[in-house]
Amino acid sequence: MENNIIMLEDENGCMVEFETIDVFELDGVTYFALIEVLPDEQDNDEVLIMKVEGDIESEEAELVMVEDEAQLEAAFAEFLKRDEEMNGEE
């Protein structure tokens, strides 16, 4: 996936830049796997999983935190599986 950068507002109202590293569907819900963009000298391996609320094709859609722990774990497991498959193909 190319560098797909999105801006999200954090809990303090500050805009934070994230790179979309994967978008996938699980149980009828679309999820985004994101990594915060940090200065060049800093590495970041912390993945943020967010879900799309609303119709992804409309302007009404928004990314929201996954509040349900079981849903978050299932989505993260799916992301890891997809990541492993993608890295195995290289």
N, C-alpha and C positions, 0 to 999 in steps of 0.2 A: 504494500500500500504506500502511495506517495506521501510526502509530508502534508498531512491534512491537519492544519492548526485551527483550533477553536479557542475562544476566550470564554471563561466561566467566572462568575462572581463568587468569591469565597465568603465565609461567614462574617468577615469584617467589611464587606462591600468593596474589596479590592479585586481588580480584574487579574486573572491568572491564565497564563497561556498553557494549553495542553496539546499534545500531538495524539491524534487518533491512530492507534496501532492495529485495531481490529474492530469490525462491526459484525455482529452475528445475531441470529435468532434462536431462541430456545423457548419451547413451550408457548409459542405465539407472542413472545415479548422480544423486542429488539434491544440489544445491549451494545454499548460502546466500551471498549477497553482503551483507556487513556493513560498517558504518562506526562507528568508536568515537565515543561520545557525549562531547563536550567541553564545557567551560563556554561560555556564550552568546557571549562575545567572541572565541572561537577558531573558525576554520573548519577543516574536515577533509575532504579529498577523497581520502584513502587508503582504498581498498576492500580488504577482507579477504575472500577466497574460502575457504570451508570446505565440506567434504562431509559428508553424513550416512553414518554407518557403522551398519549394522543396519537393521531394518525401521522406516521413518519413522513408522509407525502405532503402534509399541509403545513402552513406557517404556524399553526397552533401547537405543533409538537414541541416538546421541551425535554431536555435531559434532566433527570432527577436521581437522587441517591436511592440505592436499593435498601429499604428499611428492614425487610424481612431477612433474617439471618440465613435461613435455609435456602431462600431464593438466591441470595448473594453467593453462598457457597456453591450452589449448582451452576450459576453463571461463571464463577471463577474457575471451576473444574472444567467447564466447556471451553473457556478461553485457553487454559493450559493444554488441553487436548488438541485444540486447533493450532496453537503455537508450536507444539511438538511436531504435529504433522507438517506444518509449513517449513520448519527448520530441518526436518528429515528429508524433504524434497530437494533441498539446496545442494 
